[in-house]
Amino acid sequence: MKPSTLFSPSLADFEISEERGFLPVHDPRTECPQSPTLERLGQQLPKLLVARQMRQTVQELSIAIPAASDEWDIETYRYANRVLSFVAHGYIWETPDKPADHLPACLAVPWHFVSRKLGRPPVLSYASYALDNWRRLDRNKPIELDNIVLIQNFLGGLDEEWFVLIHVDIEDKAGRAMAGAIRALESVTEDDPDQVTKQLWVIASAQEAMCKTLDRMPERCDPYIYYNRVRPYIHGWKDNPALPNGLVYEGVEEFQNYPQYFRGETGAQSSIIPALDTALGITHTEDLLTHYLAEMRQYMPPLHRAFLETFERLKDEQGRPPLAGYVQDRKASEPDLWKAYHACVRLLQRFRATHLDYAVRYVHQQHTQHTTNATHIGTGGTPFMTYLQKHLEETQSVINDVPNPFS
């Protein structure tokens, strides 16, 4: 069946590109002439955290951090939000066993202002941690591992850099998959199975590249270092036993001095997997993780969120995801089409399986061995092990009823 609605918007309408995926179209800004004090504070953050001088320094600078301006452009807002997010989290988690439950107005007010300008809550989100936090060593070379470094760190070091840069590289490679998905939907509308097959292989090729990048995580990010030196600073204050009463944003009129509860930074705030799930017709029965993932969309850049919502509204005449429905109707008559679709689902399953393996090695096993940063929840503040396995199984179930075309 053909979809009842054309997928007409271009990736550019949602600040997505085939060349860069969900990364910004322009390389993130590395300097901020509008706020030199903020710039210096971001640069000094790793040293201040090592010396446990973050809170004292912020308090001494309380009148020197300028208010954000309505006149700034989007790149400046992204820069300011990145630095303010890192500095605020550094202030809160400087001593992870005794986090601060009040954020001084000198940070809270501009952070709230800039975050609202970007359409996100005032908490370190995946967008500021990864999407807007890289630069190329050689601007004439592509965005890829060994040519990208972070702009902003907490403590710094190989493991922290590599952990985030793996995500940046994957986000870049996902652009080809998103473009392939849109072209596949257009070909479904035109009832052109050969073109649909071709675009499914484009998606699969991008997924293969994403998986190869994810496989490289252990090369330069050690589970012990991640758990004890990287992870503590990215937690939030919703469903977090270390901050059971949330965080008070001093001086923010909207919050009226009441504690606020926001989730921490997590890869669940990336748009890649929900977009692939939607394109391939992967559905998940309701559980704690599906509710959590729906909540995570509020932490995404608004246009990325709109992309997912637009994608999900597309249905064929039987109310099914159009690409998956088209393939299912032709899996007997168009074996090459089914083979290409099968490859995409298998690769999505592989990506999820690797992620689950890392959740075990980098979090679950470390939790059982160390009291530092001890928690059974993810950085976003939710139990995850059972539900990651369930979502992996639900991905596999889409192709369980048909023999493997590669066997």
N, C-alpha and C positions, 0 to 999 in steps of 0.2 A: 504493500500500500504506500502511496505517496503521502508525505506529511501534509497536514492541512494548512500549515503556515510556512512560508519561506523563511530561511535564516538569512535575512538580507543585510544586517549590520556588518561592517568590517571589523577586524580585530582592532584597528586604530580607534574606533569609536569607544573602546573600553580600555585604552592605554595598554594594549597588548600588541606585540608584533611577532611576525614569523621569525625575524632575525634574533630577537631578544626575549621572546616569551613574555613573562610577567614582570621582567625587569624594566626600569624606566627607559624611555626612548633615548634620553640623553644620559651620559655618565653622571653619577651623583656628584654634587658639589663637594669640594674638599676644603673650601675656605668660606669664611663668613665675615666680610668687612663690616656688615651691619652690627655685629656683636663680637668684638675682639675679646671681651672678657669670657663670653661663653666658649669661644674658640679655644682660648688658653685652658679653660677648665676641662674641656674634652681631651685636650692633648695631655694634660697632667693626670688625668683620671687613673691610669694604671699605677703610677708611682704613689699617688695619694692613697689608693686602696692597699698597696703593699705596706705603707707606713701607718695605716689606720688613721689617716688624717682627713678623710673625705668629709665627714660631718663637721669637723672643726673649721675646715676651709670654707665650706658653704656658708656656715654661720658668720664667718668673718667677711664674706663677700656679699652679705645679704642685701646691701644697698647698691652693689655694683653690677648685678645681673639685670640688664635692661628688660623692660616689657617688650613683648612682641608687637609687631606693627601690622596694621591692616594694609599697608602699602607693599609688603613683601610679595615676591613672586612664589610660585609653587616650589621651585627648587630650594629657595631659602627656607620655606616652611618645613620642607623635608629635612634639610640640614639641621635646623633648630630642633625639630622633634627627635631626630636621631641623638643629638648631643644631650638634650634635656632628659630623654628616656634613659640613656646610659648613666648620666650623672645622678638622676633621681634613684634609679635602682642601686647604684653604688652607695648612695647615702643610706638607703633603707637596709641593704644587705651587707653593709661594711663588716658587721659582725653577724654572720648568719645565725648564730645561736641566740642573738639578742637583736632582732631586727627593729628598726624604728617604726612606730605606728602613727607618727605625725610627720608630715612633710612640710618644711617651712615655706612660707608664702613666696619667698624669692624664687623658689623652684616651682612650687605648685601652680601659681597663677599663670606664668608664661607657658608652662607645660600644658595646662588645661586649654589655654587660648589656642596654641598652635595645633594641638591634637584635634580640637573641634574644627579648625580650619581644614584639616585633612580628613575629617569625617570619621575619626576613630577615638576610642576612649584614651584617657591619659594614663597609659601603662606601656611598657616596652612591648611592642607587637612585632610579629615576623617581618612586617614591612620595613620597620626601622632597623631591625636586627640584621636582616639579610638583603632584602630587595634594594634598599637605599644605602647600603653600607659596603661598597666595594669601589675599587679603582683599578684600572689597568696599568701595569708597569710599562707596557709599550702600547700606546694608543693606536698604533698601526696594526696591531695584532688582535685576534678575536678575544672575546670574553670566555676564558677557559682556565682550568687549573694550571698553575705555574705561570700565568700571566695576570692573575688578579690577587689583590691583597685587601685586607679590611682597612677602612678609613678609621673606624672607632673600635676600641677594645675595652674590655674590663681589665683583666690582668695582662692580657697579651700572651704571646708564646705560640709555639707551633700548634699545639692541640686545639686551642681556641680558634686560631685562624682557620685551620683545616676544617674543623667542624662546620663553621659557617660557610666557608667557600665551597664546600661540597654542595650545599643547598643553592648557592648562587649559580654554580655551573649547571645544576639540574634545571633551575628556573629558565636559564637561557635556552637549553636544549628542548624544553617543552614547547617552545614557540612553533617548531615544525609540526608537532603533534596537534596543536590547536588549529593551525592553518589547514592541516590535512583533514581535520574533523569538519571544518566549515565547508571545504571543497567537497568532501564526501556527502554532506547533507545536500549541497546544491546538486550533486549528481544523482542523489536519490530522487529529488524533485523532478529531474529530467529523465528518470528511469533509465539510467545508463550504468548497468552493472559493471562494465569494464572499468569505467572511471571510478566507481565506488571502490572496486577492488584495488585499483592503483593507489587511491588515497588512503585506504586502510594500511597498505604497505608503507606509505609515508609515515603514518602514525606509528606503526610497529618499529620502523627504523629509528624514529625519535625516542621511543620507549627503550629500545635496546641501548641507545647512547646514554639515556638517563640511568638505566640499571648499571651500566659499566662505571659511571661516575659514582653511584651509591656504593658499589662494591669496593671502592677505594677508600672508604672512610677509615678502616683500621690502619691504613698505611702510616698516617701521621697524627691520629687521634687515639690516644690510649684510654680505655674505659675508666681506669682509676683517676687519671687526670681530669677527664671530662666530668666525672661524678663529683669530685672534690674541689675542682678549681674553675670549671666552666659553668656547670649547672646551677650552683647556688645563687648566682646573680640574676637569673632570668625568671625566677619564680614570681608569681603574682600574689594577690591577697584575697582570693575568693576560694573557699573550701581548702584553705591552707592552715593546718594546725599551728604553724609558727606565728600566724597573724589572725587569730580567731575573731578578732573584733575589727578586721579590715584596716583601712588606712584613712586618716584624716588629712584632707588637703587644705591646709591653713590658708585663709584669705580668698578662697574660691567661693564667690557669692552663690553660684548655682547649687553647691553642695551644703551650704549653711552650717558648716562645721560638723556635719554628720559623717560618720565613717562610710567609705565607699568600698565596694568589693569588685575587683576586676581580675580576670584570668591572666596568667603569665604567658610569656612568649612560648610558642610551640609551632612545630611544622604543620600542625593541624590548621593553622591559619593560612597555609598556602592554598592556592586555588587549583593546583594541578590535578590532584587525585579526584576531587569532586567533579571537575570538568571531564576527566576521562571516564569516571563512573557514569556520568550522564550521557556522554557520547556513545558509550558502548552498551548502555542499557543495564548497568549493574545496579541493583537495588538492595537495600539493607533493611531488614525488619527492625522495628523500633527497639531501642535499648538505651542504656545510659550514654553510650558513645554517640549514637545518632543525634540525641538531643544536644549533647555537648558540641558536636560538629556543627550543628545548626547555629548554636550560640557563637561559635568561632567566626562566623561570617561577619559579625559586628566589628571584628578586629581587622578585617581585610580593607584594603583601599576600596572606597565605594564603587568605583567603576568595575573592579574585578568582581565584586559582589553582584553588581548588575549583570555582568556577563553570565555568571552562573544562573541567575534567576531567569534570564532570557533563554538560555540554553534549555533549562528545565521545563519551560512552558511549551516547548515544541513537542507536538504529539502527532501521530498519524491518524488516519480515519478510525482506527480501532482504539485510540487512546494510548498507544504505545510510544516509547522513544523511537523516532522515525528511522534512524540508522539501524538500530538493533532489530526493529520490526522488519525492515526491508531484507536484512540478511537472513533472519529466521524463516521468512517466507520462501527463500530461494536456496536454502542450504542443501537441498537435494538436486535442484536443477542447475545450480551455479557452484560447483565444488571449489573453484578457485576463489570465489567470493567468500565462501565459508572458511576456507583455509586462511585467508588473510585476516578475517575477523577473529578466528580462533587464535592466531598468533598474537593479536593485540590483547586479548583477554589473558592469555598465558603470560605475557610480559607484565601486565598489570598485577597478576598473581605473584609473579617473581619479585616485583618491586615490593609488594606488601610483605612477602615472606622475608625478604632481607631486612625490611624495617622492623618486623617482629623480632628477628634474630638480634638486631641491635638493641631493641628495647630490653631483651633478656640480658645481654652481655653488658650494656652500658648503664643500665639502671637497676633491674631486678637483682642481678647477681651482686652488684656493688652494694645495694641496700642490705643484703644479708651479711656482708662482710665488714661494713663500716658504720659507725654511729654518726659521723659527720654527715650533715645534709640528709639525715635518715628520714625517708618518707616512701610510702608505697604508691604515691600518686605521681602523675606526670607533672611537668612544669606548668601545664595549664590548669592543674588542680582537679584531676579526675583519675580514678582507677582505670587502667588501660589494658592489662595483659589479656584478660578474658575476651574483651571486645575486639582487640586487634586480631585475635585468632578467629573469632566469629566472622569478621568482615573478610578475612582471607578465605574462609570456607565459602562464604556467599559469592565471592568472585568466581571461585572454582565451579560452583554449582551451575553457572550460566552455560557451561559447555560439558557438563557431566553426562548429559543424556545422548551425546553423539560421539562416535569413535574419534580418536585423535587422528586428524588427517596427516600428521607427520609420521605416524607409526608404519 
